[in-house]
């Protein structure tokens, strides 16, 4: 077997983290960076020692690229993803998978028809922190999981992001921007979602950019900026989820799962590290679990996809998992609009945890 050739579409802010990690994995070779802004693509390629840079069309014409990492804005995920699949390449895409069910389904169907794969962020749940928690829950350390509570509260990304408008338009808001982390984590721990019941709204119709060269400029808000949901799972478990860009109190990464034997305080699902603490019934002292596993960050999912392709097994951050999370988020939005509970039509098989000794910096191909 040989290393897997990778191309990156999108040379924006998030590409730094991806390129730093992707170029450090010996099983991958990043061959090309593409962007609408060709000079920006070249600058990122030069920065990380990537030989090729230019247009998306040039990237797709490179037969030595097997996986394309799609880092475009959410509104372009489906269009770019379909073009990648039509070129005969696999896709790793940033979250969300799509903005609607039709787009997500089109990606999965096109991939299946071509014998290709679509995988999707977040890959934070593949980090040592969350995987340690997953193994503890899978081993029955807190008994049978029954309930969960997650909180993500901030004043909003316009405080720090120099171009935050897309985070307050279709495909953004706390539900579509941050929801994939928390809901993917919940599905990994509690199984597929069955039903949701939601409420929420937006605090302000316009916001101001708080940093960067455009600080003080205002923009329109078109999506809910606070979403709260009661989520029930096929297993019978339930979770309360709060996601908001309207809070004066910043509180992120709050994630608890309670079972028949106790409660696990789980690491922030938007991070790759962080400890787990088990609070067991009948014991006054928590049991701390040090993260055990790899230390790589964004881009890990693309590597796991590459290794899965070579091994002929399913990838863990699959398009099917991302579609179920997308379906759940859209169902939450439907419930918020209608004021009624909504059944989630899709389901998914939950992949096993990563082996504790899985090493992204080991050459295996």
C-alpha positions as CSV (number, residue, x, y, z in Angstrom):
1,X,0.0,0.0,0.0
2,X,1.0,3.6,-0.6
3,X,0.4,7.0,1.1
4,X,-2.9,8.7,0.2
5,X,-2.7,11.9,-1.9
6,X,-4.8,14.8,-0.5
7,X,-6.0,18.1,-1.9
8,X,-7.4,20.9,0.2
9,X,-10.2,23.3,-1.2
10,X,-10.4,26.5,0.8
11,X,-7.5,28.5,2.1
12,X,-9.3,30.5,4.8
13,X,-8.7,30.7,8.5
14,X,-9.4,27.0,9.3
15,X,-7.0,25.8,6.7
16,X,-4.0,26.6,8.9
17,X,-5.0,24.0,11.5
18,X,-5.8,21.4,8.8
19,X,-2.7,21.9,6.8
20,X,-0.4,21.9,9.9
21,X,-1.8,18.5,10.8
22,X,-2.4,16.9,7.4
23,X,1.2,17.6,6.4
24,X,2.5,15.9,9.6
25,X,0.8,12.6,9.0
26,X,3.1,10.1,7.2
27,X,0.2,8.2,5.7
28,X,-0.9,11.3,3.8
29,X,0.7,13.5,1.2
30,X,-0.9,16.9,0.7
31,X,-0.4,17.7,-3.0
32,X,-2.5,20.7,-3.7
33,X,-4.3,23.7,-2.1
34,X,-7.1,25.4,-4.1
35,X,-9.1,28.5,-3.5
36,X,-11.1,31.1,-5.4
37,X,-8.3,33.5,-4.4
38,X,-5.4,31.9,-6.2
39,X,-2.8,34.0,-4.4
40,X,-4.2,33.0,-1.0
41,X,-4.0,29.3,-2.1
42,X,-0.4,29.8,-3.1
43,X,0.5,31.5,0.1
44,X,-0.9,28.6,2.2
45,X,0.8,26.0,0.0
46,X,4.1,27.8,0.4
47,X,3.6,28.1,4.1
48,X,3.1,24.4,4.6
49,X,5.4,23.0,1.9
50,X,2.7,21.9,-0.5
51,X,3.9,21.6,-4.1
52,X,0.7,22.5,-5.9
53,X,-1.7,25.5,-5.7
54,X,-4.3,27.0,-7.9
55,X,-7.9,26.5,-8.9
56,X,-10.4,23.8,-7.9
57,X,-10.4,22.6,-11.5
58,X,-6.7,22.1,-11.4
59,X,-6.9,20.2,-8.1
60,X,-9.6,17.9,-9.5
61,X,-7.5,17.1,-12.5
62,X,-4.7,15.7,-10.4
63,X,-5.1,11.9,-10.6
64,X,-2.7,11.4,-7.7
65,X,-5.2,13.0,-5.3
66,X,-7.6,10.5,-3.7
67,X,-9.2,12.5,-1.0
68,X,-10.3,16.2,-1.2
69,X,-10.6,18.1,2.1
70,X,-13.5,20.6,1.6
71,X,-13.0,23.7,3.8
72,X,-15.4,26.0,1.9
73,X,-18.2,27.9,3.6
74,X,-21.3,25.8,4.5
75,X,-23.3,27.1,1.5
76,X,-20.7,25.6,-0.9
77,X,-20.3,22.2,0.8
78,X,-22.7,20.3,-1.5
79,X,-21.7,22.0,-4.8
80,X,-18.0,21.4,-4.2
81,X,-18.5,18.0,-2.7
82,X,-20.5,16.8,-5.8
83,X,-17.8,18.2,-8.1
84,X,-15.2,16.2,-6.1
85,X,-17.2,13.0,-6.3
86,X,-17.8,13.5,-10.1
87,X,-14.0,13.7,-10.5
88,X,-13.7,10.2,-8.9
89,X,-12.3,11.4,-5.5
90,X,-13.4,10.8,-1.9
91,X,-14.6,13.8,0.1
92,X,-13.8,14.9,3.7
93,X,-16.0,18.0,4.4
94,X,-16.1,20.5,7.1
95,X,-19.4,20.6,9.1
96,X,-22.3,20.8,8.4
97,X,-22.6,18.1,5.7
98,X,-25.1,20.3,3.9
99,X,-27.7,23.0,4.5
100,X,-30.7,20.8,3.8
101,X,-31.6,17.1,3.6
102,X,-31.7,17.0,-0.2
103,X,-28.2,18.3,-0.4
104,X,-26.9,15.8,2.2
105,X,-28.7,13.0,0.5
106,X,-27.4,14.0,-2.9
107,X,-23.8,13.7,-1.6
108,X,-24.3,10.3,-0.1
109,X,-26.2,8.9,-3.1
110,X,-23.6,10.2,-5.6
111,X,-20.8,8.7,-3.5
112,X,-22.5,5.3,-3.3
113,X,-23.2,5.3,-7.0
114,X,-19.5,5.9,-7.7
115,X,-18.1,3.6,-5.1
116,X,-16.7,6.6,-3.2
117,X,-16.9,7.9,0.3
118,X,-18.1,11.0,2.0
119,X,-16.9,11.7,5.5
120,X,-17.5,14.8,7.6
121,X,-16.4,16.9,10.6
122,X,-16.4,17.1,13.5
123,X,-13.4,14.8,14.1
124,X,-13.0,16.3,17.5
125,X,-14.9,13.3,18.8
126,X,-12.0,11.1,17.6
127,X,-9.6,13.0,20.0
128,X,-8.1,11.4,23.0
129,X,-10.4,13.3,25.4
130,X,-13.8,12.3,23.9
131,X,-12.6,8.8,23.0
132,X,-11.5,8.2,26.6
133,X,-15.0,9.1,27.7
134,X,-16.6,6.9,25.0
135,X,-14.6,3.9,26.1
136,X,-15.6,4.5,29.7
137,X,-19.3,4.6,28.9
138,X,-19.0,1.6,26.5
139,X,-17.3,-0.4,29.3
140,X,-20.3,0.4,31.6
141,X,-18.5,2.6,34.0
142,X,-21.6,4.7,34.6
143,X,-24.1,1.8,33.9
144,X,-26.7,2.3,31.3
145,X,-26.8,5.9,30.0
146,X,-30.1,7.5,30.7
147,X,-29.9,11.3,30.4
148,X,-27.5,14.0,29.2
149,X,-27.1,17.8,29.6
150,X,-25.1,20.0,27.2
151,X,-24.6,23.7,27.3
152,X,-22.9,26.1,24.8
153,X,-23.3,29.8,25.8
154,X,-21.4,32.8,24.4
155,X,-22.1,36.4,23.5
156,X,-21.5,35.4,19.8
157,X,-18.6,35.0,17.4
158,X,-18.9,38.5,16.1
159,X,-17.0,39.5,19.2
160,X,-13.8,37.9,17.8
161,X,-14.3,36.9,14.2
162,X,-13.3,39.5,11.6
163,X,-15.9,38.4,9.1
164,X,-18.7,36.7,11.1
165,X,-21.7,37.3,8.8
166,X,-21.9,33.8,7.5
167,X,-22.3,32.5,11.0
168,X,-25.6,34.4,11.3
169,X,-27.0,33.4,7.9
170,X,-28.4,30.1,6.6
171,X,-26.1,27.3,7.6
172,X,-24.9,29.2,10.7
173,X,-26.3,30.2,14.1
174,X,-25.4,28.2,17.2
175,X,-27.5,25.2,16.0
176,X,-25.7,24.6,12.6
177,X,-22.3,26.0,13.7
178,X,-21.9,24.5,17.1
179,X,-24.7,21.9,17.1
180,X,-22.6,19.3,15.1
181,X,-20.1,19.0,17.9
182,X,-22.6,18.5,20.7
183,X,-25.1,16.4,18.8
184,X,-22.4,14.2,17.3
185,X,-21.1,13.6,20.8
186,X,-24.5,12.8,22.1
187,X,-25.2,10.3,19.2
188,X,-21.8,8.6,19.8
189,X,-22.7,8.1,23.5
190,X,-26.5,7.6,23.5
191,X,-27.2,6.3,20.0
192,X,-29.4,7.5,17.1
193,X,-32.0,10.3,17.8
194,X,-35.7,9.5,17.6
195,X,-37.5,12.7,18.4
196,X,-36.8,16.4,19.2
197,X,-38.8,19.2,20.7
198,X,-37.3,22.7,20.5
199,X,-37.8,26.4,21.3
200,X,-35.7,29.5,20.7
201,X,-35.3,32.7,18.7
202,X,-33.0,35.6,18.1
203,X,-32.2,38.4,20.5
204,X,-31.2,41.0,17.9
205,X,-32.0,41.6,14.2
206,X,-28.6,43.1,13.6
207,X,-25.1,42.7,15.1
208,X,-21.8,44.6,15.0
209,X,-18.4,43.2,14.1
210,X,-16.2,43.5,17.2
211,X,-12.7,43.0,15.8
212,X,-10.5,43.4,12.7
213,X,-10.4,46.0,10.0
214,X,-14.3,46.1,9.7
215,X,-14.9,46.5,13.4
216,X,-18.1,48.5,14.0
217,X,-19.8,47.5,10.8
218,X,-23.3,46.0,11.3
219,X,-24.9,43.1,9.5
220,X,-28.3,41.3,9.5
221,X,-29.1,38.2,11.5
222,X,-31.4,35.8,9.7
223,X,-31.2,32.6,11.9
224,X,-32.1,31.8,15.6
225,X,-29.3,32.7,17.9
226,X,-30.7,30.7,20.9
227,X,-31.9,27.2,20.5
228,X,-32.9,24.8,23.3
229,X,-34.1,21.3,22.6
230,X,-35.2,18.1,24.4
231,X,-33.8,15.2,22.4
232,X,-34.9,11.6,22.9
233,X,-33.0,8.7,21.5
234,X,-33.9,5.3,20.1
235,X,-32.4,3.7,23.2
236,X,-34.9,5.5,25.4
237,X,-32.3,8.0,26.8
238,X,-32.9,11.7,26.6
239,X,-30.8,14.9,26.6
240,X,-31.3,18.6,27.1
241,X,-29.3,20.8,24.7
242,X,-28.8,24.6,24.9
243,X,-26.9,26.5,22.2
244,X,-26.8,30.3,22.3
245,X,-25.0,33.3,20.9
246,X,-27.0,35.5,23.2
247,X,-25.4,34.9,26.6
248,X,-23.5,37.4,28.7
249,X,-22.0,34.4,30.5
250,X,-19.6,32.4,28.4
251,X,-20.0,28.7,29.3
252,X,-18.9,26.2,26.7
253,X,-18.0,22.6,26.6
254,X,-20.5,21.6,29.4
255,X,-21.3,18.0,28.7
256,X,-22.7,15.5,31.2
257,X,-24.0,12.0,30.8
258,X,-25.8,10.2,33.6
259,X,-26.4,6.5,33.8
260,X,-27.7,3.9,36.3
261,X,-24.4,3.9,38.2
262,X,-23.3,7.6,38.1
263,X,-22.5,10.6,35.9
264,X,-19.6,11.2,33.5
265,X,-18.4,14.8,33.0
266,X,-17.3,14.6,29.4
267,X,-14.7,16.8,27.7
268,X,-15.7,19.7,25.5
269,X,-16.8,18.1,22.2
270,X,-15.2,21.0,20.3
271,X,-11.8,20.0,21.6
272,X,-9.6,17.0,21.0
273,X,-8.3,16.7,24.6
274,X,-9.6,17.2,28.1
275,X,-10.2,14.9,31.1
276,X,-13.3,12.9,31.9
277,X,-14.5,12.6,35.5
278,X,-16.8,9.9,36.8
279,X,-19.1,10.7,39.7
280,X,-20.3,7.3,40.8
281,X,-23.3,6.7,43.1
282,X,-22.2,5.9,46.6
283,X,-18.8,7.6,46.3
284,X,-18.0,11.2,47.4
285,X,-14.8,11.5,45.3
286,X,-14.9,11.7,41.5
287,X,-12.8,9.3,39.5
288,X,-10.6,11.3,37.1
289,X,-9.7,9.7,33.7
290,X,-6.7,11.1,32.0
291,X,-7.1,11.3,28.2
292,X,-5.5,8.2,26.6
293,X,-4.8,8.4,22.9
294,X,-3.4,10.5,20.1
295,X,-2.7,14.2,20.4
296,X,-3.4,15.3,16.8
297,X,-6.2,17.7,16.0
298,X,-8.3,18.8,12.9
299,X,-7.5,16.6,10.0
300,X,-7.5,13.4,12.1
301,X,-10.8,12.4,10.5
302,X,-9.4,12.7,7.0
303,X,-6.5,10.4,8.0
304,X,-8.9,7.9,9.6
305,X,-10.9,8.0,6.4
306,X,-7.7,7.3,4.4
307,X,-6.7,4.3,6.5
308,X,-10.3,3.0,6.4
309,X,-10.3,3.2,2.6
310,X,-7.0,1.3,2.4
311,X,-8.3,-1.4,4.9
312,X,-11.7,-1.7,3.2
313,X,-13.6,-0.9,6.4
314,X,-16.0,1.8,7.4
315,X,-14.7,5.2,8.5
316,X,-15.8,6.5,11.9
317,X,-16.7,10.1,11.0
318,X,-18.9,8.9,8.2
319,X,-21.2,10.8,5.9
320,X,-24.1,8.7,7.2
321,X,-23.4,9.9,10.8
322,X,-23.1,13.5,9.6
323,X,-26.4,13.1,7.7
324,X,-28.2,11.8,10.8
325,X,-26.8,14.8,12.8
326,X,-27.9,17.1,10.0
327,X,-31.4,15.6,10.0
328,X,-31.5,16.0,13.7
329,X,-30.5,19.7,13.5
330,X,-33.0,20.4,10.8
331,X,-35.7,18.6,12.8
332,X,-34.8,20.8,15.8
333,X,-35.3,23.8,13.5
334,X,-38.6,22.5,12.2
335,X,-39.8,22.0,15.8
336,X,-38.7,25.5,16.8
337,X,-40.7,26.8,13.9
338,X,-43.8,24.7,14.4
339,X,-43.8,24.5,18.2
340,X,-44.4,20.8,18.0
341,X,-42.3,17.7,18.5
342,X,-40.7,16.3,15.3
343,X,-39.7,12.7,14.6
344,X,-36.3,12.3,13.1
345,X,-36.6,10.0,10.1
346,X,-33.0,8.9,9.7
347,X,-31.0,6.6,11.8
348,X,-27.3,5.4,11.8
349,X,-25.1,2.6,13.1
350,X,-22.7,4.0,15.7
351,X,-19.0,3.2,15.0
352,X,-16.9,1.6,17.7
353,X,-14.4,3.8,19.6
354,X,-10.9,4.2,18.3
355,X,-8.3,1.8,19.8
356,X,-6.5,3.6,22.5
357,X,-3.2,3.0,20.7
358,X,-4.3,4.5,17.4
359,X,-1.4,6.7,16.3
360,X,-1.8,9.3,13.5
361,X,1.9,9.9,13.4
362,X,2.8,6.3,12.7
363,X,3.3,5.2,9.1
364,X,0.9,2.4,8.3
365,X,0.4,2.6,4.6
